[in-house]
Amino acid sequence: MAHFDMSIPHQLSKEDALIRIKNLLSETKKQHGDKISNLQEEWRDNIGAFSFTVMGFDVSGILTVNEDTIGLDADLPFAASLFKGKIRDIISEKAGELLRP
């Protein structure tokens, strides 16, 4: 496994950001159910642990919703670590859309 972390800024209230992030996981499952399986998530206040299998690879991590950032701390399969830059770009782009005030 390869470690992956990033901080995503937002200008929403902490509560609004948390609602949007929680909805994102279930929407992702609906939209990409043919590629994603075993989606698990557990939230305690503003911290969510998640795991899923995508195209045969296991991914897990922690999302932390703070006042002005969302922290992502994840473990990626080694094969995916070769694409960390691309993964970071995609997450940044999608997060920008999702967290737009």
GUDREN-633026 format. One record per residue (C-alpha): x, y, z. Coordinates in steps of 0.001 Angstrom, whole numbers, padded with zeros to 6 digits, always signed. Layout:
<atoms>
XYZ
...
</atoms>
This chain:
<atoms>
+000000+000000+000000
+001052+003554-000694
+000162+006481+001541
-001747+009418+000033
-002765+012593+001826
-004022+015995+000863
-005825+018997+002271
-008691+020503+000308
-009720+024089+001159
-013377+025126+001297
-015391+028232+002142
-018532+026523+003419
-019641+026115+006972
-018242+022978+008533
-021766+021501+008674
-022474+022165+004970
-019122+020717+003931
-019796+017622+006048
-023232+017069+004479
-021808+017408+000968
-018950+015002+001648
-021281+012407+003177
-023593+012660+000154
-020628+012339-002216
-019792+008820-001060
-023314+007502-001587
-023666+009304-004940
-020344+007869-006110
-021590+004385-005307
-024793+005014-007291
-022987+006469-010309
-020088+004024-010408
-021585+000907-008844
-020258-001162-011728
-016677-000288-010704
-016997+000231-006940
-017971-002470-004470
-017833-003082-000730
-018249+000625+000060
-018111+001082+003820
-018219+004339+005726
-018472+005197+009371
-018750+008733+010694
-018000+010033+014156
-018742+013738+014237
-016559+015293+011522
-014300+012268+010932
-015234+009544+008498
-013478+006255+007884
-014101+004731+004470
-013099+001732+002424
-014092+000317-000922
-012886-001866-003753
-012446-000266-007156
-011629-002384-010189
-010236-005101-007914
-008119-002778-005750
-008819-002025-002084
-008764+001617-001002
-009253+002899+002544
-008794+006128+004402
-009992+008872+006701
-011793+012096+005786
-011659+014920+008309
-013972+017883+007762
-012539+020992+009413
-013698+024616+009482
-011908+025564+006249
-010322+022356+004926
-011081+018729+004321
-008256+016363+005091
-007891+013147+003147
-005550+010484+004460
-005712+007259+002445
-003953+004049+001584
-003792+003256-002126
-002733+000052-003831
+000878+000236-004949
-000181+000144-008629
-002301+003278-008085
+000588+005099-006420
+002112+005567-009849
-000818+007875-010607
-000787+009948-007401
-000451+013219-009312
-003407+012433-011559
-005473+011227-008588
-004664+014458-006724
-005705+016547-009762
-009015+014710-010155
-009839+014992-006445
-008983+018713-006462
-011194+019328-009488
-014166+017338-008159
-013808+018825-004672
-013800+022326-006156
-017131+021582-007839
-018626+019864-004803
-017550+022472-002254
-018418+025568-004286
-020416+028008-002072
</atoms>
